[in-house]
């Protein structure tokens, strides 16, 4: 009697185990052509995470809640075609300036010291001084000219005094000519002396923020050397390049990859190729705050010369599935994959092809079937389960 009861208990336990395994591997996930993605795997482990032999992953419900998984049903839609272009941040010529040295000389600090990167300056503000440094030969020649002028001035003053003492017996115009010659020689000496120790003030042509400052006290600079660069952080431009000369007429919108807080306004394209590529110009703007984030940063998260990737949305369309960019992860073969939920605790990796739609979303155009439940938050954690 006791043996019969034991056999019944074992049989009931085996049936319950089979039923639980069937519920865990419930079919439902399917590929783009309607094929089922479920495949037989290893026995489920009730005590933790498990990667099955077919590549799928078992995650207990408690672990799913801790990892914050979120899934959505994939729905096909018509979206704009996109193109990714390399670009860089450039300054607006109407809102920026370069301060160059007009002569060869030595740097001296301005009234408020040297302007530092990140410091806001006003138009006309003195940033630094450049004191002229003549070369030795030019200095010797200048000294010789000054000596000649001083000697000529001495002779002219003596003549003026002699003629002035004879006033009434010599014509008035000769006395005035001698006086004018003395004044002329004095002015020439003053001009040469001032040029010898000339100090030129470097002023900010426009108001803005110092983007670059390459000056130190006592530094000797050459003429036309760039010492300061001033930009307006709110008026930056982005320059991209493309080999498609017709792309400029097919741009509907543009964004920067990885920068959802920045939107781009197309300004136009160049009329001439540069190194075989057509330049496209965009104005960077602050994106309006979303409903969940009512505050926006006062300054664009961009720096002059920064390399960026421009995502251009064209006027032609493509059918695909719009998903958050974080839903795409890489498998060990470096293929882009999505994780599809099949059953309560099972997730299946599905290789896909996608394009970036904007800074935070992508469009999957191959490899995904309709009505699949796709993991859009926590996919990176699933890819790490071994």
C-alpha positions as CSV (number, residue, x, y, z in Angstrom):
1,X,0.0,0.0,0.0
2,X,2.8,2.3,0.9
3,X,4.6,1.6,-2.4
4,X,1.5,2.3,-4.5
5,X,1.0,5.7,-2.8
6,X,4.7,6.5,-3.5
7,X,4.3,5.6,-7.2
8,X,1.2,7.8,-7.5
9,X,3.0,10.8,-5.9
10,X,5.9,10.4,-8.3
11,X,3.6,10.2,-11.3
12,X,1.7,13.3,-10.2
13,X,4.9,15.2,-9.7
14,X,6.2,14.3,-13.1
15,X,2.9,15.4,-14.8
16,X,3.1,18.8,-12.9
17,X,6.7,19.3,-14.0
18,X,5.7,18.7,-17.7
19,X,2.8,21.1,-17.4
20,X,5.0,23.8,-15.9
21,X,7.6,23.3,-18.7
22,X,4.8,23.6,-21.3
23,X,3.5,26.8,-19.8
24,X,7.0,28.3,-19.6
25,X,7.7,27.6,-23.3
26,X,4.4,28.8,-24.5
27,X,4.6,29.4,-28.3
28,X,3.7,32.8,-29.8
29,X,6.9,34.5,-31.0
30,X,7.3,34.3,-34.7
31,X,9.7,35.7,-37.3
32,X,9.1,38.1,-40.2
33,X,7.8,35.3,-42.4
34,X,5.5,33.9,-39.8
35,X,7.8,31.1,-38.7
36,X,7.8,30.2,-35.0
37,X,10.9,31.3,-33.1
38,X,10.3,28.9,-30.1
39,X,12.7,26.0,-30.0
40,X,13.3,23.2,-27.4
41,X,15.8,24.2,-24.8
42,X,17.3,23.1,-21.5
43,X,15.1,22.5,-18.5
44,X,14.1,25.7,-16.8
45,X,15.9,26.6,-13.6
46,X,13.6,28.0,-11.0
47,X,16.4,29.5,-8.9
48,X,17.9,32.0,-11.3
49,X,18.8,33.3,-14.8
50,X,19.6,30.8,-17.5
51,X,20.8,30.9,-21.1
52,X,19.4,28.0,-23.0
53,X,21.2,26.0,-25.7
54,X,19.2,27.7,-28.5
55,X,20.4,31.1,-27.5
56,X,17.2,32.2,-25.7
57,X,17.2,33.3,-22.0
58,X,15.1,32.3,-19.1
59,X,14.5,35.1,-16.6
60,X,12.3,34.5,-13.5
61,X,9.6,37.0,-12.9
62,X,11.3,38.4,-9.7
63,X,14.4,39.1,-11.7
64,X,12.4,40.8,-14.5
65,X,10.9,43.2,-12.0
66,X,14.4,44.0,-10.5
67,X,15.9,44.6,-14.0
68,X,13.0,46.9,-14.9
69,X,12.1,45.2,-18.2
70,X,9.6,46.9,-20.5
71,X,8.1,45.4,-23.7
72,X,5.9,46.7,-26.5
73,X,4.0,45.1,-29.3
74,X,5.8,45.9,-32.6
75,X,3.5,47.7,-35.1
76,X,4.5,48.5,-38.7
77,X,4.4,52.1,-39.9
78,X,5.5,54.3,-42.8
79,X,8.5,56.4,-41.7
80,X,10.9,58.7,-43.5
81,X,14.0,57.2,-45.1
82,X,17.2,58.3,-43.2
83,X,20.8,58.9,-44.1
84,X,23.7,59.2,-41.7
85,X,26.3,61.8,-42.6
86,X,29.6,62.8,-40.9
87,X,29.8,66.4,-39.7
88,X,31.4,68.8,-37.4
89,X,30.3,71.8,-35.3
90,X,31.4,75.2,-36.9
91,X,30.7,78.8,-35.8
92,X,28.3,81.2,-37.3
93,X,30.3,83.9,-39.1
94,X,27.7,86.4,-38.0
95,X,28.0,85.5,-34.3
96,X,31.7,84.6,-33.9
97,X,35.1,86.1,-34.4
98,X,38.9,85.4,-34.4
99,X,41.2,87.9,-32.7
100,X,44.6,87.9,-34.5
101,X,47.8,89.8,-33.8
102,X,48.2,92.6,-36.3
103,X,52.0,92.7,-35.8
104,X,54.9,90.8,-34.4
105,X,55.3,91.6,-30.7
106,X,55.1,90.6,-27.1
107,X,51.8,89.8,-25.2
108,X,50.8,91.9,-22.2
109,X,47.7,91.5,-20.0
110,X,44.7,93.7,-20.5
111,X,42.9,95.8,-17.8
112,X,41.1,92.7,-16.4
113,X,43.9,90.3,-17.1
114,X,43.8,87.7,-19.9
115,X,40.4,86.5,-21.1
116,X,40.0,82.8,-20.2
117,X,38.1,80.0,-22.2
118,X,34.5,80.0,-21.1
119,X,34.6,83.7,-20.1
120,X,31.8,85.9,-21.5
121,X,33.1,89.1,-23.1
122,X,31.4,92.2,-24.5
123,X,32.0,93.7,-27.9
124,X,34.9,96.2,-27.8
125,X,36.4,94.8,-24.5
126,X,40.2,94.7,-24.4
127,X,41.4,91.1,-24.2
128,X,45.2,91.7,-24.2
129,X,47.9,94.0,-25.6
130,X,50.6,93.4,-28.2
131,X,53.8,95.5,-27.8
132,X,55.8,95.8,-31.0
133,X,59.2,94.1,-31.0
134,X,61.3,95.3,-34.0
135,X,64.1,93.1,-35.2
136,X,67.7,94.3,-34.4
137,X,68.5,95.6,-37.9
138,X,65.2,97.5,-38.1
139,X,65.8,98.9,-34.6
140,X,69.3,100.1,-35.6
141,X,68.0,101.8,-38.7
142,X,65.2,103.4,-36.6
143,X,67.8,104.8,-34.1
144,X,69.9,106.2,-37.0
145,X,66.8,108.0,-38.4
146,X,66.0,109.4,-35.0
147,X,69.6,110.7,-34.7
148,X,69.4,112.4,-38.1
149,X,66.1,114.0,-37.2
150,X,67.5,115.3,-33.9
151,X,70.5,116.8,-35.7
152,X,68.2,118.4,-38.4
153,X,65.9,119.7,-35.7
154,X,68.8,121.4,-33.9
155,X,69.9,123.1,-37.1
156,X,66.3,124.1,-37.9
157,X,65.8,125.6,-34.4
158,X,69.0,127.6,-34.7
159,X,67.9,129.0,-38.1
160,X,64.4,129.8,-36.8
161,X,65.9,131.7,-33.8
162,X,68.3,133.6,-36.1
163,X,65.5,134.6,-38.4
164,X,63.3,135.6,-35.6
165,X,66.0,137.9,-34.2
166,X,66.0,139.6,-37.6
167,X,62.3,140.1,-37.7
168,X,61.5,143.2,-39.7
169,X,64.5,142.9,-42.0
170,X,63.6,139.4,-43.4
171,X,60.3,138.4,-45.0
172,X,57.7,137.0,-42.6
173,X,57.2,133.9,-44.7
174,X,60.9,132.8,-44.2
175,X,60.4,132.9,-40.4
176,X,57.2,130.9,-40.6
177,X,58.8,128.4,-43.0
178,X,61.6,127.9,-40.5
179,X,59.1,127.4,-37.7
180,X,57.1,124.9,-39.7
181,X,60.2,122.9,-40.4
182,X,61.0,122.7,-36.7
183,X,57.5,121.5,-35.9
184,X,57.7,118.9,-38.7
185,X,60.9,117.4,-37.5
186,X,59.5,117.2,-33.9
187,X,56.4,115.4,-35.2
188,X,58.5,112.9,-37.2
189,X,60.6,112.1,-34.2
190,X,57.5,111.6,-32.0
191,X,56.0,109.3,-34.6
192,X,59.1,107.1,-34.9
193,X,59.5,107.0,-31.2
194,X,55.9,105.9,-30.7
195,X,56.2,103.3,-33.4
196,X,59.3,101.9,-31.7
197,X,57.3,101.3,-28.4
198,X,53.9,100.8,-30.0
199,X,51.3,98.8,-28.0
200,X,48.2,97.6,-29.8
201,X,45.0,96.7,-27.9
202,X,43.3,93.4,-28.9
203,X,39.6,94.0,-28.7
204,X,36.7,91.6,-28.9
205,X,34.9,92.3,-32.3
206,X,31.7,90.7,-31.1
207,X,30.2,89.7,-27.8
208,X,30.1,86.1,-26.8
209,X,32.1,83.4,-25.0
210,X,35.9,82.8,-25.3
211,X,36.2,79.4,-27.1
212,X,39.9,79.4,-27.3
213,X,42.7,81.5,-25.7
214,X,46.3,80.9,-26.5
215,X,48.2,83.7,-24.7
216,X,50.6,84.0,-21.8
217,X,52.4,86.9,-20.3
218,X,55.6,87.6,-22.2
219,X,54.7,85.4,-25.1
220,X,56.1,86.5,-28.5
221,X,53.6,86.2,-31.3
222,X,53.8,86.7,-35.1
223,X,51.6,88.9,-37.2
224,X,48.2,87.3,-38.2
225,X,48.5,84.6,-35.4
226,X,45.1,83.6,-33.9
227,X,45.1,84.4,-30.2
228,X,41.4,84.3,-29.2
229,X,38.3,82.7,-30.7
230,X,34.9,84.0,-29.7
231,X,31.6,82.1,-30.3
232,X,28.0,82.5,-29.3
233,X,27.0,79.1,-27.8
234,X,23.4,79.6,-28.8
235,X,24.2,80.2,-32.5
236,X,26.3,77.2,-33.5
237,X,26.2,75.6,-36.9
238,X,26.7,72.0,-38.0
239,X,28.4,71.3,-41.4
240,X,27.9,67.8,-42.9
241,X,29.1,66.4,-46.2
242,X,27.6,64.0,-48.7
243,X,28.4,62.5,-52.1
244,X,24.8,62.8,-53.1
245,X,24.4,66.2,-54.7
246,X,20.6,65.9,-54.8
247,X,20.3,65.2,-51.1
248,X,20.0,68.9,-50.2
249,X,16.6,69.1,-52.0
250,X,15.2,66.0,-50.3
251,X,15.8,66.9,-46.6
252,X,12.7,66.8,-44.4
253,X,14.3,67.1,-41.0
254,X,17.7,66.4,-39.3
255,X,19.0,65.5,-35.8
256,X,22.2,64.6,-34.2
257,X,22.9,60.9,-33.3
258,X,23.0,60.5,-29.5
259,X,21.8,64.0,-28.8
260,X,18.0,64.1,-28.3
261,X,18.2,67.6,-26.9
262,X,19.4,69.1,-30.2
263,X,17.5,69.6,-33.4
264,X,18.9,70.8,-36.7
265,X,17.4,73.3,-39.1
266,X,18.6,72.9,-42.7
267,X,20.1,76.1,-44.1
268,X,21.1,74.8,-47.5
269,X,23.8,73.2,-49.4
270,X,26.9,74.4,-51.2
271,X,27.0,75.0,-54.9
272,X,30.5,73.5,-55.3
273,X,32.1,70.2,-54.3
274,X,34.8,70.2,-51.7
275,X,37.2,67.3,-51.9
276,X,34.5,65.5,-54.0
277,X,31.8,66.0,-51.3
278,X,28.9,68.5,-51.1
279,X,28.7,70.5,-47.8
280,X,25.4,70.8,-46.1
281,X,24.8,73.4,-43.4
282,X,22.4,73.2,-40.5
283,X,21.6,75.5,-37.6
284,X,21.7,73.8,-34.2
285,X,18.7,74.6,-32.0
286,X,17.6,73.5,-28.5
287,X,14.9,70.9,-28.7
288,X,11.6,71.9,-26.9
289,X,11.3,70.2,-23.5
290,X,9.3,67.0,-23.5
291,X,6.3,66.4,-21.2
292,X,8.3,64.4,-18.8
293,X,11.2,66.9,-18.7
294,X,9.9,70.5,-18.5
295,X,13.4,72.0,-18.1
296,X,15.9,72.4,-20.9
297,X,19.6,73.3,-20.7
298,X,20.3,76.9,-21.5
299,X,23.3,76.0,-23.6
300,X,23.7,73.6,-26.5
301,X,25.7,70.5,-25.6
302,X,28.1,71.2,-28.4
303,X,31.7,72.5,-28.8
304,X,33.4,74.2,-31.7
305,X,35.1,71.6,-33.9
306,X,33.3,68.7,-32.3
307,X,32.7,65.7,-34.7
308,X,29.1,64.6,-34.9
309,X,26.9,62.3,-36.9
310,X,24.0,64.0,-38.6
311,X,20.8,61.9,-39.2
312,X,19.0,63.3,-42.2
313,X,15.3,62.3,-42.7
314,X,14.5,62.4,-46.4
315,X,11.2,63.0,-48.1
316,X,10.8,59.4,-49.3
317,X,9.4,56.8,-46.9
318,X,10.1,53.3,-45.7
319,X,7.9,50.7,-43.9
320,X,9.3,49.4,-40.7
321,X,8.9,49.2,-36.9
322,X,9.8,52.3,-34.9
323,X,11.5,51.4,-31.6
324,X,13.8,53.1,-29.0
325,X,17.4,52.9,-29.9
326,X,18.2,51.1,-26.6
327,X,16.2,48.1,-27.8
328,X,19.0,47.3,-30.3
329,X,21.9,45.3,-28.8
330,X,24.8,43.3,-30.2
331,X,25.1,39.5,-30.0
332,X,28.5,37.7,-29.7
333,X,28.8,37.8,-33.5
334,X,28.4,41.6,-33.4
335,X,25.1,41.4,-35.2
336,X,22.3,43.8,-34.2
337,X,19.5,41.9,-32.4
338,X,16.2,42.5,-30.7
339,X,15.0,40.5,-27.7
340,X,11.5,39.1,-28.2
341,X,9.4,37.9,-25.2
342,X,8.0,34.4,-25.7
343,X,6.0,33.1,-22.7
344,X,6.2,34.5,-19.2
345,X,9.9,34.0,-18.5
346,X,11.6,33.3,-21.9
347,X,13.3,35.9,-24.2
348,X,14.5,35.1,-27.7
349,X,17.2,37.1,-29.6
350,X,16.3,37.9,-33.2
351,X,18.8,39.4,-35.7
352,X,17.5,42.4,-37.4
353,X,18.4,45.2,-39.8
354,X,17.7,48.8,-38.8
355,X,18.4,52.5,-39.5
356,X,18.6,55.4,-37.1
357,X,15.4,57.5,-37.3
358,X,16.5,60.3,-35.0
359,X,18.7,60.8,-31.9
360,X,16.8,58.3,-29.8
361,X,14.7,56.0,-32.1
362,X,15.4,53.5,-34.8
363,X,13.3,51.9,-37.5
364,X,13.7,48.1,-38.0
365,X,13.1,47.3,-41.6
366,X,14.1,43.6,-41.8
367,X,14.1,40.6,-39.4
368,X,11.1,41.5,-37.3
369,X,7.5,40.2,-37.6
370,X,4.3,42.0,-36.7
371,X,2.8,41.7,-33.2
372,X,6.0,40.5,-31.6
373,X,6.5,41.7,-28.0
374,X,9.9,43.4,-28.2
375,X,12.0,44.3,-25.1
376,X,12.6,48.1,-25.3
377,X,14.1,48.6,-21.8
378,X,16.6,46.2,-20.3
379,X,17.8,44.5,-23.6
380,X,21.4,45.2,-22.7
381,X,21.0,43.2,-19.4
382,X,19.5,40.3,-21.3
383,X,22.5,40.2,-23.7
384,X,24.9,39.9,-20.7
385,X,23.3,36.7,-19.4
386,X,25.5,33.7,-19.9
